Amino acid sequence: MTQAEYFSFRRITSMNGIVVHVDDGDTAVVVDENGERLDIRFYGIDTPETRNIDLGWDAQPYSSEAKEFTKRMIEDKTVFVRLKGEQTYGRSVGEIFINGQSVSRELARAGLAWWNKKYQGDDLDIAQLVSDAREAQKGLWADKSPIAPWKWRSTKGGTVEADEDSSTLIARLKQLFNRSFQPDE
C-alpha cells in the first residue's frame, strides 16, 4: 500500500505536520504527529521543472526560484494540509497552508507557477492570480515566452512512451522514484 493509499484508506482529508523536505517548487514531504510521511503534490499549480538526470532534462528557467520560495515559506515549519483525494505519481494532491496562507496561491501570486487545470477543480482563484502575475510580468512571466512544465517534460524526455511494456514501465518508475514496488501476490 502506498503512502497516499494509506491516508486515503484512513479517510484523512486534512492533517497537520512538519515539512521535512521540499523536492521542488510544487512538491513537499510532510510528516504528521504520528510520524507518518506523506508526499504532497501542490494543488492547483505546476511550477517549473528542476533538473532530472534520470530523464535527461535540464532545469527549467525559474525552477530554482520556485523551489527556494517554497523552502523559505514552509521547510522545517508546521503546516496544515487539506488533501484533495487525488493522486499523481504516488503523491497526494493537497493544498498546504502556513499561517492561513496557501502555498499554491502564494507561488501563483509571485509569478512562479502555472495554473494546473487538472488538479484545481472549480477553483478559479488560482487562475486569476496567475493571470494577474502574468499581466504584471512577475517571476517567470518576465520571460517573453515561458514554457509550461507539461510541455517542458514532453519535449525534454519526461513522458513515458505509450508503447512501453509493463516491465519496462515498472523499471523506469523504480528508477524515477527510487521506490520499491512489490507486485501483488
N, C-alpha and C positions, 0 to 999 in steps of 0.2 A: 504494500500500500504506500503510495507516495505521500509526502507531507501534505499536499493540497487535498488529496482524497481523505486523509486522516481528519483534517479540520472540517471538511465538508461532511464526513460521516458523523462527527460530533455536533453538526448543525451550528457551528460557530459562525456568527455573522459579523462579529466585531471582536477586537481584542486590544489590550494594552500590552506594550512591550518595549524593549530597548532595541534600537537599530545597532546591530553589531558589525554590519558591513554594508557599504554601498558599492554595488557591482558596476553600475554606470548611471547615467542620468535618470533612468526610469525604472531601476530595479534595486531593491534593498533587501537585506536579511534582517528579520525581526525575531527576537526571542521573547516569548511570553513569560509570565511569572512562574509557570511550571517547567520552564526550561525547554519548551517545545519551540523548534526553529521553523520559520515559515519564510520562503522566498516570495516577495511581493513584487508583482509587475504593476506599475502605477496605472491607475485608472485614467482613461480619457486622453492620454498623451502618448507621443512617441518622440524620444529625444534622439539626437544624432548618435550614430553608432560609434563605439570605441573600436580600437584595433582588434582584429580577430585573426590570430596567427593560424589557427586550425583551418579556417575558411579562406585565408589568404587575402583579406581585405585590410586596407589601411584605415586609420581613424578618420572619421568624417569631420569636416570643419565644425567647430563648436562642441564636439563631444567632450573634450576635457573641461570646458567651461560649464557644461550641464552637469557633469559628474561632480565637479568642485562645488557648484552651487548646492547640489543635493547633499553632499557631505557636510558642508558648513551648516546647512539647515537642520539635519537630523542625525548624523552619525554620532553614536555614543549617547543619544538622548532618548528619553521616554516619549513614546508616541501612542496615538490612538489610531487603529486601523479599522476601516469599515470595509469588510470583504464583500465583493460583488457576486460571488458564487460562480464565477467563470475561471477557466484555467487556460494558460498558454505555456507550452513547453515545460510543464511540471511546476509552473509558478502560479500562485493565486493572484487574480486581479483584485486590487484593492486600492482604496483612497486613504493615504496616510495623512494624518493631521498632527501638527505640533502647535500647542498654544492656540488651538482653534483655527489655524491656517492650514489649508490644503496644499500639500507639496506640489501636486499636479497643477493646481491653479497658479501657484507662485512661479513655477517653471514656465507656464504659458505666458503669464504676465511679463516675465523677464525676457521673453523672446527666445527661449531656449528649448522650445518644444513645438511639435506639430499637433494639431487636433487629431485624435485617433478615433474615427467613427466606429470602428469595430468594437472598441471597449469603452464606449461612452454612453450607450443607451440614448435616452432622450435629453441629455444634459447639454444644452446649447451654450451654457455659460462659458465653458472652456473654449468653444469655437469663437465666441465673441472676444475673449481675452487674447487668443491667438491673432484674430483679425486686428485688434487694437495694437498689438505689438508689431505686427507686420506693417500697419499704416505708419507707425512711429519709427519704423526701421530699427527696432531694438534687437540686440543679440544677433542671431543668425539671419534675421530679416534685413540686416545691413548689407548682406551679400546681394548681388543683382539677381542671381538665380539659384537659391539654395535647393539642394536635392533632398527630397523626403527620404527618411530612413528606409522605408519599404522598397523604394526604387534603388537606393544605395545597396541594400542587401542583394537584390536581384541582379544588379549589374556587376557587383564585385564578388560574386560567388556564394552568396548567402542563402540561395534557395536549394532545396533538395529536389533533385530531378525526379519527375513523375515516374520514370521507368525503372527506378532502382528497386531491386527485390528487397524483401523484408529483412534478410540477414545483413545486407549492405546498409540499409537504413538504420538498423539497430546498432551496428558497429559505428556508424557515423554519429549517431546520437550519443553513444557512450563517450566517444572522443570529444564531442562538443560540450557535453555537460558534466563530464568526469564523474559520472554516477554509475552505480552498479544496478543494472536492470536484470531482474531474475524472472525468467518465464514462469507462468503459472503451471503448476504440475497437476 
